[in-house]
Amino acid sequence: MQIYDILPDLSKIKALPGSNRSLLLSSGRPVLVIFWSVSCSSCSNFLKQLAEVPEIKSKRVVPILIHIYLDREQVSLSEIKNKLNQLHFDAVSLDDIDDRLAAVFQFRYVPALYLFDKQERLRFKQSGKSSTNLIEQRLKRLLNEK
């Protein structure tokens, strides 16, 4: 996925139990897509930090968490749900069990993050261990765009 590409249709991807799909109905806000895995410890830490970012916490951004399976790991839905409950992250939570979205987004490492503007065009992406400071700056800039 390249900068200015359009957000793919996520409506056909399986939602995880407890997912807040109602967030998808709120158009006109930036969308933050995050790929993560239960078995990725840096993903858990990163998601905990992201959950505290003011722009995400205040629902000015639509967060979409997409669980992927690393190395064909066997993870149950209850394990994923338990991890999401521990993270306290109010988001749309999807399960990419067939790697359809992983193929579209073409990332190499998790966590992988994609920030789309209000018109659903990709404006920023990063994968691997990262800092929330840069993401906060990007979010503020996107939210202040006309």
trRosetta pair geometry for C-beta under 8 A, 3 or more apart (Angstrom, degrees):
i j d omega theta_ij theta_ji phi_ij phi_ji
1 5 5.0 -132 -163 58 81 152
1 104 6.7 45 -61 143 108 70
1 105 5.0 -33 -9 -139 128 51
1 106 6.0 169 -4 35 69 96
1 114 6.7 5 96 -118 148 140
1 122 6.0 148 154 -68 111 166
1 125 6.8 150 91 -82 106 159
2 5 5.2 109 59 -32 65 113
2 122 7.0 146 101 73 34 139
3 122 5.6 -134 -132 104 35 99
3 123 6.7 52 -149 -130 89 24
3 124 7.8 33 -112 -72 98 28
3 125 7.4 -138 -76 4 73 106
4 121 5.0 -11 -144 -177 50 116
4 122 6.1 -64 -1 59 13 78
4 123 7.7 63 -70 -84 52 53
5 121 7.1 144 70 -154 26 66
5 122 4.8 15 52 11 78 124
6 120 5.7 43 -158 118 75 99
6 121 6.1 -42 -94 -98 55 61
6 122 7.7 -113 -59 -13 10 84
7 10 7.5 -45 158 -20 102 106
7 31 6.0 32 -97 69 154 147
7 33 7.4 158 -133 -36 105 134
7 116 4.8 6 -63 -108 115 166
7 120 4.0 -88 14 -173 114 102
7 121 7.7 -104 -22 -69 79 18
7 122 7.3 142 -67 -57 65 77
8 101 7.0 -178 73 -123 143 84
8 104 5.2 10 -47 159 160 155
8 105 7.9 -110 5 -59 130 80
9 12 6.6 45 124 7 105 98
10 13 5.1 -46 -169 19 69 122
10 24 7.5 -139 79 -118 115 134
10 64 6.6 -28 -170 -160 173 153
10 92 7.7 90 124 131 142 141
10 94 6.4 -102 -176 -68 113 161
10 101 7.5 35 -113 -97 88 131
11 24 7.7 137 -90 169 80 155
13 66 7.4 -29 159 -124 155 108
13 94 4.5 33 123 -164 123 132
13 95 7.2 174 165 56 92 50
13 96 6.6 -25 -152 -87 124 68
13 100 7.2 -155 -99 70 98 124
13 101 6.4 17 -100 -43 142 125
14 94 6.6 124 77 -160 50 74
14 95 4.8 -39 87 56 105 102
14 97 6.7 2 38 6 136 113
15 19 4.2 -129 -176 46 104 152
15 21 5.7 -41 -112 -68 152 117
15 92 7.3 -80 -125 -171 102 81
15 93 6.7 87 -165 80 71 65
15 94 6.0 -56 -105 -101 47 64
15 95 7.5 79 162 5 6 89
16 19 5.0 116 59 -51 68 110
16 67 6.7 71 -61 6 139 129
16 77 6.8 178 -144 -153 86 95
16 80 5.9 -110 -140 122 137 127
16 81 6.5 -176 167 -81 110 79
16 84 6.8 143 117 -29 144 159
16 93 4.1 -58 44 118 117 110
16 94 6.5 -164 -14 -106 89 10
16 95 5.2 115 -69 -43 89 102
17 77 6.4 89 -1 162 112 117
17 81 5.1 -10 66 -98 110 131
18 81 6.2 111 17 -141 127 101
18 84 6.7 160 85 104 129 136
18 85 7.5 5 116 -71 172 88
18 93 7.0 14 87 39 79 138
19 91 7.6 -51 -147 102 74 60
19 92 5.6 45 -178 -157 106 49
19 93 4.0 -137 -103 46 96 82
19 94 7.1 73 -121 -61 151 50
20 23 5.1 61 119 -16 101 109
20 90 5.6 28 -8 -176 157 78
20 91 6.3 146 41 89 109 13
20 92 5.9 -98 74 -76 68 51
20 93 7.6 74 19 -2 66 85
21 24 5.6 -32 -176 13 63 117
21 25 8.0 68 137 -22 69 93
21 92 5.8 77 -103 -124 45 98
22 25 5.6 -41 -168 18 53 117
22 26 7.8 54 143 -22 67 97
23 26 6.0 -52 -166 22 46 113
23 59 7.5 -133 -123 -144 103 101
23 62 5.0 147 157 -141 106 93
23 63 7.4 -34 156 47 160 59
23 64 7.9 -170 99 -74 127 75
23 90 7.8 143 -61 144 137 87
23 91 7.0 -65 28 -153 164 37
23 92 5.2 -132 61 -44 118 97
24 62 6.8 104 -92 -168 41 141
24 64 7.9 62 -82 -88 93 113
24 92 5.7 70 -48 -85 97 149
26 29 5.7 9 127 10 103 127
26 59 7.7 16 93 168 173 106
26 62 6.2 173 73 -79 104 118
28 118 5.5 9 -164 -161 43 108
29 59 8.0 -37 -150 154 167 66
29 60 6.3 -170 -146 171 119 44
29 61 6.0 -175 159 -115 110 29
29 62 5.3 119 92 -22 116 94
29 118 6.4 -27 -112 -113 6 82
30 60 7.7 28 37 133 97 75
30 61 4.9 -31 79 -123 96 88
30 62 7.2 -170 97 24 44 76
30 115 6.4 2 176 -174 121 87
30 116 6.2 164 -162 86 69 56
30 117 5.7 -46 -107 -135 89 30
30 118 6.0 -56 -63 -61 60 60
30 139 6.7 -171 77 -135 155 74
30 142 4.9 61 -76 133 146 140
30 143 6.8 -86 -4 -69 127 73
31 61 7.2 156 -101 -174 18 77
31 62 4.7 -26 -110 69 72 105
31 64 6.4 12 -176 -3 99 116
31 115 7.6 159 84 -156 50 43
31 116 4.3 -4 57 57 95 112
31 120 6.4 24 15 -113 130 75
32 50 7.8 -176 142 -170 148 130
32 56 6.9 -50 31 -101 153 110
32 61 5.2 39 -12 158 114 124
32 62 6.9 173 22 82 70 49
32 63 4.9 -23 70 -108 107 65
32 64 6.9 171 85 24 52 70
32 113 6.9 -18 -171 -163 90 96
32 114 7.4 155 -159 80 44 51
32 115 5.5 -9 -107 -106 74 72
32 116 7.7 -155 -70 25 31 73
32 135 7.9 66 -132 -168 132 120
32 139 7.7 -17 -71 -94 127 111
33 64 4.8 -19 -108 70 67 109
33 66 6.5 12 -172 -6 91 119
33 105 7.6 -145 120 -102 137 143
33 113 7.2 150 83 -157 56 45
33 114 4.3 -10 60 59 105 102
33 115 7.9 -158 25 -71 71 29
33 116 7.1 47 -8 -10 104 108
34 47 7.0 137 138 -97 153 92
34 50 7.1 135 -78 104 158 177
34 63 6.8 -7 4 -166 115 93
34 64 7.0 164 23 84 68 54
34 65 5.3 -23 70 -110 101 63
34 66 6.9 171 84 24 46 75
34 111 6.0 -13 -170 -170 97 113
34 112 7.2 156 -156 80 48 49
34 113 5.2 -7 -105 -104 78 76
34 114 7.8 -163 -70 25 39 67
35 66 5.0 -33 -102 75 65 102
35 68 5.4 17 -171 -11 104 123
35 96 7.5 -24 -128 15 100 147
35 101 7.6 -176 -95 116 114 115
35 102 7.0 105 -135 -97 146 81
35 105 6.9 -180 -41 85 137 157
35 107 6.1 177 42 44 149 151
35 110 5.4 -106 114 -113 92 100
35 111 6.5 158 78 -158 61 57
35 112 4.2 6 46 52 113 99
35 113 7.8 -138 24 -63 71 38
35 127 7.9 -7 56 -119 116 101
36 40 6.2 -139 -168 59 71 130
36 43 3.9 132 -150 -167 99 130
36 44 7.9 122 -173 -58 129 46
36 46 7.7 -162 -105 72 119 115
36 47 6.2 16 -98 -55 162 127
36 65 6.2 -31 26 -162 119 95
36 66 7.3 134 23 71 68 51
36 67 6.3 -42 77 -105 75 56
36 68 7.3 152 71 22 25 83
36 110 5.6 136 -120 -177 36 122
36 111 5.1 -7 -92 -109 84 92
37 40 4.3 91 62 -7 91 109
37 43 5.9 151 44 -5 58 165
37 67 6.5 103 -108 -160 46 71
37 68 5.4 -61 -75 71 96 73
37 69 6.8 125 -127 -109 114 21
37 70 4.9 50 -157 -24 171 106
37 73 7.6 97 -174 40 126 140
37 75 7.9 -179 -169 -26 85 161
37 110 5.4 98 1 91 99 165
38 67 7.0 27 -32 -149 84 118
38 73 8.0 -143 59 109 102 143
38 75 5.2 147 34 -141 141 148
38 79 5.6 49 -148 136 163 107
38 80 5.7 -105 -62 -95 124 64
38 83 5.0 -161 -122 -28 89 161
39 70 5.7 -113 64 39 123 126
39 73 5.8 -147 -13 -119 147 176
39 75 7.2 -131 -30 -74 100 129
40 43 3.6 67 98 -3 114 118
40 44 7.0 168 97 -14 67 77
40 70 6.9 125 -53 -34 99 144
40 110 5.1 -93 -87 101 169 116
40 111 6.9 155 126 -52 145 70
41 44 5.7 -48 -155 29 40 112
41 45 6.7 36 152 -13 67 104
42 45 5.7 -52 -148 40 39 111
42 46 6.0 41 153 -22 68 109
42 110 8.0 149 78 113 99 70
42 111 6.7 -130 114 -6 90 93
42 129 5.0 -74 -172 -94 146 93
43 46 5.7 -60 -146 40 28 111
43 47 6.1 25 158 -18 66 109
43 110 5.5 -4 -77 141 120 105
43 111 4.6 134 -113 -62 76 96
44 47 6.0 -57 -145 37 26 108
44 48 6.5 30 155 -21 62 105
44 83 7.0 -100 -102 -165 107 108
44 86 7.8 -12 -149 102 114 121
44 87 6.8 -133 -147 -88 72 105
45 48 5.8 -54 -152 33 30 113
45 49 6.6 26 153 -15 64 106
46 49 5.8 -58 -153 37 32 109
46 50 6.2 31 152 -19 67 108
46 111 4.8 -124 78 9 156 151
46 129 7.4 -153 -67 -135 124 56
46 130 6.8 61 -126 55 127 78
46 132 7.6 159 -155 -60 69 95
47 50 5.5 -51 -141 38 34 113
47 51 6.3 44 156 -29 65 101
47 65 7.2 47 -125 -114 128 128
47 87 5.0 -23 122 -148 123 135
47 89 5.7 -65 172 -54 105 153
47 111 7.2 171 -48 -95 83 148
48 51 5.9 -49 -152 25 29 115
48 52 7.3 18 153 -11 58 106
48 87 6.0 -125 -77 -142 69 77
48 89 7.9 -111 -90 -59 37 109
49 52 6.1 -68 -164 37 35 107
49 53 7.4 53 142 -43 66 90
49 132 4.6 -149 140 -34 117 140
50 53 5.5 -30 -159 -4 47 116
50 56 6.1 37 164 16 77 172
50 63 7.4 130 145 -123 121 140
50 89 7.2 33 89 -123 99 126
50 132 5.9 -167 -81 -111 59 120
50 135 7.1 -31 -112 101 94 158
51 56 6.7 -117 -133 110 26 131
51 57 7.0 78 164 -79 53 87
51 87 6.3 167 -46 162 146 87
51 88 6.1 105 177 93 157 78
51 89 4.4 -111 -92 -98 116 84
51 90 7.9 109 -141 16 98 64
52 56 7.9 46 63 65 17 114
52 57 6.4 11 -151 -55 26 127
52 132 8.0 49 68 158 90 170
53 56 4.4 65 73 15 99 110
53 57 6.5 177 79 -13 45 90
53 132 5.8 -146 -74 -178 113 124
53 135 6.8 -68 -104 106 157 112
53 136 5.5 -154 -142 -89 112 93
53 139 6.9 103 159 22 133 163
54 57 5.6 -57 -134 41 29 111
54 58 5.9 17 169 -10 67 113
54 136 7.7 63 32 -135 86 110
55 58 6.3 -56 -136 43 22 103
55 60 4.8 -79 -162 64 72 118
55 61 5.2 55 140 -11 97 117
55 136 7.0 154 11 -136 118 68
55 139 4.4 170 70 148 163 137
55 140 6.9 -140 -58 -67 141 62
55 143 6.3 -137 -133 -41 129 148
56 59 7.8 34 175 -73 33 29
56 60 7.7 -83 -69 49 21 76
56 61 5.3 -49 -95 59 61 116
56 63 5.6 48 -148 -50 109 126
56 139 7.6 -77 -43 -128 80 161
59 62 8.0 33 -164 -84 68 53
59 90 7.8 -42 -83 99 96 127
60 139 7.8 105 96 173 112 112
60 143 5.9 24 152 -116 130 134
61 139 6.0 -57 -61 -141 144 118
61 143 7.7 -82 -63 -71 93 112
62 92 7.0 18 172 -2 96 117
63 89 6.9 -95 115 170 150 105
63 90 7.6 107 52 92 121 56
63 91 3.9 -70 101 -115 104 111
63 92 7.1 176 97 25 55 73
64 91 6.3 172 -98 176 20 106
64 92 4.5 -20 -113 69 76 108
64 93 7.9 176 -162 -80 53 27
64 94 6.6 10 -179 2 97 114
65 84 7.3 153 93 -114 154 109
65 89 6.6 87 -46 111 143 135
65 91 4.7 86 -9 107 102 143
65 92 7.1 173 25 84 66 51
65 93 4.8 -13 68 -111 104 72
65 94 7.1 170 88 26 52 67
66 93 7.9 169 -82 -159 32 46
66 94 4.8 -17 -110 71 75 102
66 95 7.7 174 -158 -84 62 13
66 96 5.2 44 173 -25 106 117
66 101 5.8 -87 -172 96 153 155
67 75 8.0 -121 165 95 128 144
67 80 5.4 6 -117 -140 170 130
67 93 7.2 32 -19 -176 103 90
67 94 7.1 -164 20 93 73 49
67 95 5.2 -17 59 -114 108 62
67 96 6.5 -174 80 23 50 78
68 96 5.0 -20 -93 68 74 119
68 99 7.1 68 -145 -104 102 70
68 101 7.9 -125 -83 75 105 102
68 102 5.5 93 -122 -71 135 124
68 110 6.6 -162 52 -74 121 142
69 72 6.3 42 132 -121 117 23
69 73 5.2 -154 -170 50 86 80
69 75 6.3 -162 -114 20 95 112
69 96 7.7 -146 0 88 78 78
69 97 6.7 49 -17 -131 125 52
69 99 7.7 -85 44 -64 93 90
70 73 5.4 28 65 -8 68 121
70 110 7.2 -111 -75 21 114 134
75 79 5.1 -115 -170 74 86 135
75 80 6.1 90 142 -50 118 94
76 79 4.8 104 58 0 78 99
76 80 7.3 -144 99 -1 46 84
77 80 5.6 -54 -151 38 39 112
77 81 6.1 40 152 -20 70 107
77 95 7.4 -39 -110 -92 92 154
78 81 5.5 -52 -141 40 33 113
78 82 6.2 39 156 -23 65 104
79 82 5.8 -52 -147 34 29 113
79 83 6.5 28 154 -18 62 105
80 83 5.8 -57 -152 36 31 110
80 84 6.4 30 151 -18 65 106
80 95 7.0 60 150 -100 172 109
81 84 5.7 -55 -148 37 32 112
81 85 6.4 35 153 -21 65 104
82 85 5.7 -54 -150 35 31 113
82 86 6.5 32 152 -20 64 104
83 86 5.6 -53 -152 34 34 113
83 87 6.5 32 152 -21 65 107
84 87 5.7 -57 -149 34 34 112
84 89 6.8 -96 -158 49 74 96
84 93 5.8 11 -121 -113 150 158
85 88 7.5 27 176 -64 36 55
94 101 7.6 78 114 -15 134 158
96 99 6.1 75 151 -95 101 27
96 100 6.4 -139 -153 44 90 72
96 101 4.6 -95 -114 38 130 109
96 102 5.8 128 147 -26 144 92
99 102 4.4 -55 -157 44 75 122
99 103 5.8 82 141 -29 87 95
100 103 6.1 -61 -161 31 26 110
100 104 6.8 20 149 -15 63 107
101 104 5.4 -54 -147 37 41 111
101 105 5.9 23 161 -7 74 110
102 105 6.3 -62 -138 47 26 99
102 106 7.8 100 161 -71 52 27
102 107 7.1 -90 -149 40 71 87
103 106 7.0 18 -177 -68 30 69
105 112 6.8 128 137 126 134 141
105 114 6.5 -115 -140 -42 122 146
107 110 7.3 91 117 -73 132 62
107 112 3.7 12 -162 -121 166 159
107 125 7.8 -142 -95 177 104 118
107 127 4.5 157 -163 -91 110 146
108 112 7.8 135 43 -87 46 125
108 127 5.7 133 49 106 73 150
108 128 7.6 -8 83 -47 94 99
109 112 6.6 143 83 -66 52 93
109 127 4.6 134 59 147 80 104
109 128 4.0 38 90 -74 143 77
110 127 7.1 -49 -84 -160 26 94
110 128 7.9 71 69 -83 12 34
111 127 7.2 -154 105 -146 43 57
111 128 7.5 -41 56 73 55 2
111 129 7.8 86 34 -91 87 35
111 130 7.2 -99 74 24 105 104
112 125 7.5 3 -180 -172 88 93
112 126 7.3 -169 -149 98 54 44
112 127 3.9 -8 -108 -109 86 96
112 128 7.8 39 -84 -16 67 44
113 124 7.8 -13 117 116 97 93
113 125 6.7 172 91 -149 59 50
113 126 5.3 1 54 57 99 82
113 127 7.3 179 18 -82 62 50
113 130 7.0 -96 14 48 131 152
113 135 6.8 -49 147 -102 158 127
114 122 6.0 -52 -171 -128 104 104
114 124 7.5 161 -155 89 40 56
114 125 4.9 -1 -107 -106 71 92
115 122 7.4 102 75 -154 47 59
115 123 5.5 -60 102 64 93 91
115 124 4.1 8 46 56 117 99
115 125 7.2 -155 20 -70 71 49
115 135 7.2 170 -62 -143 136 84
115 138 5.7 109 77 132 172 133
115 139 7.1 -122 -141 -77 139 71
115 142 6.9 -142 159 -40 120 157
116 120 5.0 10 164 -147 133 44
116 121 6.2 149 -155 66 82 24
116 122 5.6 -47 -97 -88 77 45
116 123 6.6 130 -129 6 25 88
117 120 7.1 -91 69 -22 59 13
117 121 5.3 -8 37 54 104 83
117 123 5.0 83 -41 -35 96 132
117 142 5.5 -150 -115 -147 79 112
117 145 7.0 -30 -148 59 122 151
118 142 7.5 159 -26 171 83 98
118 145 7.6 -157 5 79 116 113
122 125 6.4 1 -176 -45 118 110
123 138 7.2 158 113 -174 111 113
123 142 6.4 143 76 -93 162 120
124 135 7.8 165 117 -117 144 65
124 138 4.8 -22 -20 -155 167 153
126 130 5.3 84 128 -86 137 154
126 134 7.7 70 -29 99 160 136
130 134 7.0 -83 176 47 109 124
130 135 7.4 92 130 -36 125 111
131 134 5.6 92 80 4 94 96
131 135 7.6 -167 105 2 56 91
132 135 5.2 -60 -155 44 51 115
132 136 5.9 58 148 -28 79 100
133 136 5.7 -52 -149 32 30 112
133 137 6.7 31 153 -18 63 104
134 137 5.7 -53 -153 34 34 113
134 138 6.5 32 151 -17 66 106
135 138 5.6 -54 -148 38 34 111
135 139 6.2 36 153 -21 67 106
136 139 5.7 -54 -146 36 30 113
136 140 6.4 31 156 -19 64 105
137 140 5.9 -55 -150 35 29 110
137 141 6.4 27 154 -18 64 108
138 141 5.7 -57 -149 37 31 111
138 142 6.3 29 155 -17 66 108
139 142 5.8 -57 -147 39 30 109
139 143 6.1 26 158 -17 66 111
140 143 5.8 -58 -143 39 28 109
140 144 6.3 17 160 -11 64 113
141 144 6.1 -67 -148 42 26 104
141 145 6.9 43 151 -42 62 96
142 145 5.8 -40 -156 5 35 117
